[in-house]
Amino acid sequence: MSDTPGKLRLGALVALVVGSMIGGGIFSLPQNMAASADVGAILIGWAITAVGMLTLAFVFQTLANRKPDLDGGVYAYAKAGFGDYMGFSSAWGYWISAWLGNVGYFVLLFSTLGYFFPIFGEGNTPAAIIGASVLLWAVHFLVLRGIKEAAFINLVTTVAKVVPLVLFILIAVFAFKLDIFTSDIWGLKNPDLGSVMDQVRNMMLVTVWVFIGIEGASIFSSRAEKRSDVGRATVIGFITVLLLLVLVNVLSLGIMTQPELAKLQNPSMAAVLEHVVGHWGAVLISVGLIVSLLGALLSWVLLCAEIMFSAAKDHTMPAFLKKENANHVPVNALWLTNAMVQVFLIITLFSASTYLSLIYLATSMILVPYLWSAAYGLLLAVRGETYENALAERKKDLIIGSIALIYAIWLIYAGGLKYLLLSALLYAPGAILFAKAKRESGQQVFTSIEKVIFAAVVIGALVAAFGLYDGFLTL
């Protein structure tokens, strides 16, 4: 901490950045990656991700510094640069991504418990869904009472995340076997993986999922003792998380082969460590993940509600989402959020959705906010807005913004047509809330260009709905 009350030094900022980015995803990374790619494609994919995500981190930091008045979250950048409907869509997509991520966390939590209690299976059995539903509403009513993450919960969950990860990496370094790692570098023995380019494309949504939260670094700008420390914290935090992710992923590929990893139940890190040291390794990882997820669920349930609450405060969302209870909890936003989580928990039961399919869908929903943020960062540099007498910085941000935008477009392509259509199905109903918010402000609902964009979303949604009905699309 700092000598200045309420202000944070570089070390504290780095801890906040790392803590916001490491969730449950890293514990399932070995299987998640192996399901789509082998060693060579995975290394290429991480290289692309490192460059792309770092430029996105720089874009968020540049926007935080150059547009300090836009403090309503990432959707504010889309709204400022490309109009109200794009701003709303970014808020809507970010919210859906957040609560879909919660659904994924519930499935992962009960999949982990399934290691000890087989009745929970992979987290999508009737017993698991009932257990997840009970836990969901227990957390809901805790949050309604105003209970947020206390310091001791943060401490426990941080230790629960970091200790198992460090131990895993240390043990995996000694267990790593080069002959396993190089046995089928390009996945030629498994034609189902497709070409190397197909493998790289198919693993991309997983890499985005494990980095969701990178945009959160800009939230800490106002709390920094030195504003310049935020940029440093973003880069240090990013590199730290990148190293942890790559080490966990790559070392696993030298312990078990790609086909073996792809068949593991999540959290797959537990099974990899069990393969090396026996039963206690799986118990260590599983207990650490359970504690970590329980702590994360409390904060993420509240965060989901606060996304809608902050959007309602600046009239991007309807006014009813601004309502708070006596404990200053955004009550209507909380009820709407957890109702959607409950609906999708039930859907996972009937569609047998796995953790991996849920995070693919959650990640595809956040691509629009990332795309418009990158585009807005580039737009400022192209216009020269806020760059008076700063030609060198403008040139640098033109390059960074261009790379970030290309990466964001690549991610949408990598997600594929299936997730683009499913995203449209989730984006389309949002227009009801958008129209309500516009009418409350006495404004016309859509501009001419927004009508065209909305029509395209509706067409995509109709195709997705038919696809789910006909069976050529699945969740």
C-alpha positions in Angstrom: 0.0 0.0 0.0 1.0 3.7 0.0 1.7 6.4 2.5 -1.0 8.4 0.8 -4.4 7.2 2.2 -6.5 5.2 -0.3 -3.7 5.2 -2.9 -1.9 2.2 -4.3 1.8 1.6 -5.2 3.1 -0.4 -8.1 3.2 -3.7 -6.2 -0.4 -3.4 -5.0 -1.6 -2.5 -8.5 0.2 -5.5 -10.0 -1.4 -7.8 -7.4 -4.9 -6.4 -8.3 -4.2 -6.9 -12.1 -3.0 -10.5 -11.6 -5.8 -11.3 -9.2 -8.5 -10.1 -11.6 -7.2 -12.1 -14.5 -6.5 -15.5 -12.8 -9.8 -17.3 -12.3 -10.9 -20.9 -12.8 -9.7 -21.1 -16.4 -6.1 -21.9 -15.8 -7.1 -25.0 -13.8 -8.8 -26.5 -16.9 -6.2 -25.2 -19.4 -4.4 -28.5 -20.2 -7.7 -30.2 -21.5 -9.2 -27.0 -23.0 -6.2 -26.5 -25.2 -5.6 -30.2 -26.1 -9.2 -30.5 -27.2 -8.4 -28.2 -30.2 -4.7 -28.3 -30.9 -1.3 -30.1 -30.5 2.1 -28.7 -29.4 3.1 -26.7 -32.5 -0.2 -25.0 -33.0 -0.5 -24.2 -29.3 2.9 -22.5 -29.3 1.9 -20.4 -32.4 -1.4 -19.6 -30.8 0.2 -18.3 -27.6 2.6 -16.1 -29.6 -0.4 -14.5 -31.4 -2.2 -14.1 -28.1 0.8 -12.5 -26.4 1.1 -9.8 -29.1 -2.7 -9.3 -29.5 -3.6 -9.2 -25.8 -0.6 -6.9 -25.0 -1.8 -4.4 -27.6 -5.3 -4.6 -26.2 -3.9 -3.9 -22.7 -2.1 -0.9 -24.1 -5.3 0.3 -25.8 -7.3 0.1 -22.6 -4.5 2.0 -20.8 -4.2 4.7 -23.5 -8.0 5.2 -23.4 -8.0 5.4 -19.6 -5.4 8.2 -19.8 -6.7 10.1 -22.8 -10.4 9.8 -22.0 -10.6 9.9 -18.2 -14.2 11.1 -18.4 -15.3 7.8 -19.9 -15.4 5.8 -16.7 -18.5 3.7 -17.3 -16.7 0.6 -18.4 -15.6 -0.7 -21.8 -19.0 0.0 -23.3 -18.4 3.8 -22.9 -15.7 3.6 -25.6 -18.1 2.0 -28.1 -20.8 4.6 -27.2 -18.4 7.6 -27.6 -16.9 6.4 -30.9 -19.7 4.6 -32.7 -23.1 5.6 -31.3 -25.6 4.6 -28.6 -26.6 1.2 -30.1 -23.0 0.1 -30.3 -22.5 1.3 -26.7 -25.5 -0.6 -25.5 -24.5 -3.7 -27.4 -21.1 -3.6 -25.8 -22.6 -3.3 -22.3 -25.2 -6.0 -23.1 -22.5 -8.3 -24.5 -20.1 -7.7 -21.6 -22.9 -8.4 -19.1 -23.9 -11.7 -20.9 -20.3 -12.7 -21.1 -19.9 -12.1 -17.3 -22.9 -14.2 -16.2 -22.3 -16.9 -18.8 -18.8 -17.1 -17.2 -20.6 -17.6 -13.9 -22.6 -20.5 -15.3 -19.3 -21.9 -16.5 -17.8 -21.5 -13.0 -20.7 -23.4 -11.5 -20.3 -26.2 -13.9 -16.5 -26.3 -13.3 -17.1 -26.2 -9.5 -19.4 -29.2 -9.5 -17.2 -31.0 -12.1 -14.4 -30.6 -9.5 -16.6 -31.9 -6.7 -17.4 -34.8 -9.1 -13.9 -36.0 -8.5 -14.9 -36.7 -4.9 -18.6 -37.3 -5.5 -19.3 -39.1 -8.8 -23.0 -38.1 -8.7 -21.9 -34.6 -9.9 -20.2 -36.0 -13.0 -18.8 -33.2 -15.2 -20.9 -30.6 -13.5 -23.9 -31.0 -15.8 -25.9 -33.9 -14.1 -29.2 -33.3 -12.4 -27.5 -33.5 -8.9 -24.9 -30.9 -10.0 -27.5 -28.5 -11.4 -29.6 -28.7 -8.2 -26.5 -28.1 -6.1 -25.4 -25.2 -8.3 -28.9 -23.7 -8.1 -28.9 -23.9 -4.3 -25.4 -22.3 -4.2 -26.5 -19.6 -6.7 -29.4 -18.4 -4.6 -27.4 -18.6 -1.4 -24.8 -16.2 -2.9 -27.7 -14.1 -4.3 -29.2 -13.5 -0.8 -25.8 -13.0 0.7 -25.1 -10.2 -1.8 -28.6 -8.7 -1.2 -27.5 -8.2 2.4 -24.6 -6.2 1.3 -21.9 -8.8 1.9 -19.0 -8.2 -0.5 -15.5 -9.8 -0.6 -13.8 -9.0 2.6 -10.0 -8.8 3.0 -9.7 -12.3 4.4 -11.7 -13.8 1.6 -9.4 -12.1 -0.9 -6.4 -13.5 1.0 -7.7 -17.0 1.1 -8.7 -17.1 -2.5 -5.4 -15.6 -3.7 -3.5 -18.2 -1.8 -5.8 -20.9 -3.0 -5.0 -19.9 -6.6 -1.3 -19.2 -6.4 0.0 -22.0 -4.2 -1.3 -24.9 -6.3 -0.2 -23.2 -9.5 3.4 -22.7 -8.3 3.6 -26.3 -6.9 2.2 -27.7 -10.2 4.8 -25.8 -12.3 7.7 -26.9 -10.0 6.6 -30.6 -10.1 5.9 -30.5 -13.8 9.3 -29.1 -14.6 10.9 -32.3 -13.2 8.3 -34.6 -14.6 8.5 -33.1 -18.1 9.6 -35.6 -20.8 10.8 -34.2 -24.2 9.9 -37.4 -26.1 6.2 -37.0 -25.1 6.3 -33.3 -25.9 7.8 -33.9 -29.4 5.9 -37.2 -30.2 3.4 -35.4 -32.6 4.2 -31.7 -32.6 1.8 -30.8 -35.5 -1.0 -33.2 -34.6 -0.6 -35.3 -37.7 -1.6 -38.5 -35.9 -5.0 -37.0 -35.1 -6.7 -35.9 -38.3 -9.7 -34.7 -36.4 -7.7 -31.7 -35.2 -7.4 -30.4 -38.8 -4.6 -28.4 -40.3 -2.2 -26.3 -38.1 -4.1 -23.2 -39.0 -7.4 -24.8 -38.0 -5.8 -25.8 -34.7 -4.6 -22.3 -34.0 -8.0 -20.8 -34.9 -9.9 -23.3 -32.7 -7.8 -22.7 -29.6 -8.2 -18.9 -29.8 -11.4 -18.6 -27.8 -9.7 -20.4 -24.9 -6.8 -18.0 -24.8 -9.2 -15.0 -24.7 -11.2 -16.6 -21.9 -8.2 -16.9 -19.6 -7.3 -13.3 -20.2 -10.8 -11.8 -19.7 -10.2 -9.1 -17.0 -7.2 -7.5 -18.7 -9.5 -4.5 -19.4 -10.0 -4.2 -15.6 -6.5 -2.7 -15.1 -7.8 0.7 -16.1 -10.3 0.6 -13.3 -7.4 1.1 -10.8 -6.1 4.3 -12.5 -7.8 6.7 -10.0 -6.4 4.7 -7.1 -2.8 4.7 -8.2 -0.2 6.8 -6.3 1.4 7.5 -9.7 -0.8 7.3 -12.8 2.2 6.1 -14.8 2.3 3.0 -12.5 -0.9 1.7 -14.0 0.7 1.2 -17.4 3.6 -0.6 -15.7 1.2 -2.7 -13.6 -0.7 -3.7 -16.7 2.4 -4.9 -18.5 3.9 -6.7 -15.5 0.6 -8.3 -14.6 0.0 -9.4 -18.1 3.5 -10.9 -18.5 3.1 -12.7 -15.1 -0.2 -14.2 -16.0 1.0 -15.1 -19.5 4.0 -17.0 -18.1 1.8 -18.9 -15.6 -0.6 -19.9 -18.4 2.0 -20.9 -20.9 4.0 -22.9 -18.3 0.9 -24.8 -17.1 -0.1 -25.5 -20.7 3.3 -26.4 -22.2 4.6 -28.4 -19.3 1.4 -30.5 -19.3 2.1 -31.5 -23.0 5.4 -33.0 -21.8 3.7 -35.1 -19.2 0.7 -36.5 -21.1 0.1 -36.7 -24.9 -2.5 -34.5 -26.6 -5.1 -37.3 -27.0 -4.7 -38.2 -23.3 -5.1 -34.6 -22.2 -8.1 -34.0 -24.5 -10.0 -36.9 -22.8 -9.5 -35.6 -19.2 -12.4 -34.3 -17.0 -12.0 -30.7 -15.8 -10.3 -29.3 -13.8 -7.7 -31.2 -16.0 -4.7 -29.8 -14.1 -5.7 -32.1 -11.2 -5.6 -35.2 -13.4 -2.2 -34.1 -14.8 -0.7 -33.7 -11.3 -2.3 -37.0 -10.2 -0.6 -38.7 -13.2 2.8 -37.5 -11.8 2.5 -37.8 -8.0 -0.7 -39.8 -7.3 -4.0 -39.1 -5.6 -2.8 -36.2 -3.3 -1.9 -34.1 -6.3 -5.5 -34.2 -7.6 -6.8 -33.4 -4.1 -4.5 -30.4 -3.8 -5.5 -28.9 -7.1 -9.2 -29.7 -6.6 -9.4 -28.2 -3.1 -7.5 -25.1 -4.2 -9.9 -24.6 -7.1 -13.0 -25.1 -5.0 -12.0 -22.4 -2.5 -10.9 -20.1 -5.3 -14.2 -20.5 -7.2 -16.3 -20.0 -4.1 -14.6 -16.7 -3.5 -14.7 -15.7 -7.1 -18.4 -16.4 -7.4 -19.3 -13.9 -4.7 -17.5 -11.1 -6.4 -18.5 -12.0 -9.9 -22.2 -12.2 -9.1 -22.0 -8.7 -7.7 -19.9 -7.5 -10.7 -22.5 -8.8 -13.2 -25.2 -6.7 -11.4 -22.9 -3.7 -11.3 -22.3 -3.8 -15.0 -26.0 -3.2 -15.6 -26.3 -0.8 -12.7 -23.5 1.5 -14.1 -25.0 1.4 -17.6 -28.4 2.3 -16.3 -26.9 5.3 -14.4 -25.8 6.9 -17.7 -29.1 6.0 -19.5 -27.5 3.2 -21.6 -29.9 0.8 -19.8 -33.4 1.3 -18.6 -33.9 3.2 -15.3 -35.4 0.3 -13.4 -31.9 -1.3 -13.3 -30.6 1.7 -11.2 -32.7 0.6 -8.2 -30.7 -0.1 -5.0 -31.9 -1.7 -1.8 -31.1 -0.3 1.7 -27.7 -2.0 1.6 -26.8 -0.1 -1.7 -27.0 -3.3 -3.7 -28.3 -2.9 -7.3 -31.3 -5.2 -6.5 -33.1 -5.3 -9.9 -29.9 -5.9 -11.8 -29.0 -8.6 -9.4 -32.3 -10.4 -9.8 -32.1 -10.2 -13.6 -28.6 -11.5 -13.7 -29.1 -14.5 -11.4 -32.4 -15.3 -13.1 -30.4 -15.7 -16.4 -27.8 -17.8 -14.7 -30.5 -20.1 -13.4 -32.1 -20.4 -16.8 -28.8 -21.3 -18.4 -28.0 -23.8 -15.6 -31.2 -25.6 -16.6 -30.3 -25.4 -20.3 -26.9 -27.0 -19.5 -28.8 -30.0 -18.0 -30.9 -30.5 -21.1 -28.2 -29.7 -23.7 -25.4 -31.4 -21.7 -23.3 -28.3 -22.2 -19.8 -28.7 -20.8 -17.5 -26.1 -19.2 -15.7 -25.7 -22.5 -18.8 -25.0 -24.6 -20.0 -22.4 -22.0 -16.7 -20.6 -22.0 -16.6 -20.5 -25.8 -20.0 -18.8 -25.8 -19.0 -16.5 -22.9 -15.9 -15.5 -24.8 -17.7 -14.9 -28.1 -20.0 -12.4 -26.3 -17.0 -10.3 -25.1 -15.5 -10.0 -28.6 -17.8 -7.1 -29.5 -16.7 -4.9 -26.6 -13.1 -5.7 -27.3 -13.5 -4.9 -31.0 -15.1 -1.5 -30.5 -12.6 -0.6 -27.8 -9.7 -1.3 -30.1 -11.5 0.6 -32.9 -12.0 3.6 -30.7 -8.4 3.6 -29.6 -7.4 3.6 -33.3 -10.0 6.2 -34.2 -8.5 8.7 -31.6 -5.0 8.2 -33.1 -6.3 8.6 -36.7 -8.1 11.8 -35.8 -5.3 13.1 -33.7 -7.8 13.7 -30.9 -6.0 14.4 -27.5 -2.6 14.1 -29.3 -1.9 17.9 -29.7 1.9 18.3 -30.0 2.5 14.5 -29.4 3.3 13.2 -32.8 5.6 10.3 -31.6 2.9 9.1 -29.2 0.3 9.3 -31.9 2.4 7.2 -34.3 3.0 4.6 -31.6 -0.7 4.4 -30.8 -1.6 4.1 -34.5 0.5 1.0 -34.7 -0.7 -0.5 -31.4 -4.4 0.3 -32.2 -4.1 -1.2 -35.7 -2.6 -4.5 -34.3 -5.2 -4.6 -31.5 -8.0 -4.1 -34.1 -6.6 -6.8 -36.4 -6.4 -9.1 -33.5 -10.0 -8.4 -32.4 -11.2 -9.1 -36.0 -9.1 -12.3 -36.1 -10.8 -13.4 -32.8 -14.2 -13.1 -34.3 -13.1 -15.1 -37.4 -11.4 -17.7 -35.1 -14.6 -18.1 -33.1 -16.3 -19.3 -36.3 -19.8 -19.0 -37.7 -21.4 -21.1 -35.0 -20.5 -18.7 -32.1 -21.2 -15.6 -34.3 -24.8 -16.9 -34.8 -25.3 -17.9 -31.2 -24.0 -14.4 -30.2 -26.5 -12.8 -32.5 -29.2 -14.9 -30.8 -28.2 -13.4 -27.4 -27.6 -9.9 -28.7 -31.0 -9.5 -30.5 -33.3 -9.6 -27.4 -31.3 -6.7 -25.9 -33.0 -4.3 -28.3 -36.1 -4.4 -26.0 -34.1 -2.8 -23.1 -32.3 -0.5 -25.6 -35.7 0.8 -26.9 -37.0 1.2 -23.3 -33.9 3.2 -22.3 -34.3 5.4 -25.4 -38.0 6.1 -24.8 -37.3 7.0 -21.2 -34.9 9.6 -22.5 -37.4 10.8 -25.1 -35.1 9.9 -28.0 -35.5 8.1 -31.3 -34.7 4.4 -30.9 -32.4 3.8 -33.9 -30.5 6.0 -36.3 -30.5 4.9 -40.0 -27.2 3.0 -39.7 -28.3 1.4 -36.4 -31.4 0.0 -38.1 -29.2 -1.7 -40.7 -26.9 -3.2 -37.9 -29.9 -4.3 -35.9 -31.5 -6.0 -39.0 -28.3 -7.9 -39.5 -28.3 -9.0 -35.8 -32.0 -10.2 -36.1 -31.2 -12.2 -39.3 -28.3 -13.9 -37.5 -30.5 -14.6 -34.5 -33.2 -16.2 -36.7 -30.7 -18.4 -38.4 -29.3 -19.4 -35.0 -32.8 -20.2 -33.6 -33.6 -22.3 -36.7 -30.2 -24.0 -36.3 -30.9 -25.0 -32.7 -34.3 -26.2 -33.7 -33.0 -28.2 -36.7 -30.0 -29.5 -34.9 -27.2 -28.1 -37.1 -26.3 -25.8 -34.2 -25.8 -26.9 -30.6 -24.9 -25.1 -27.4 
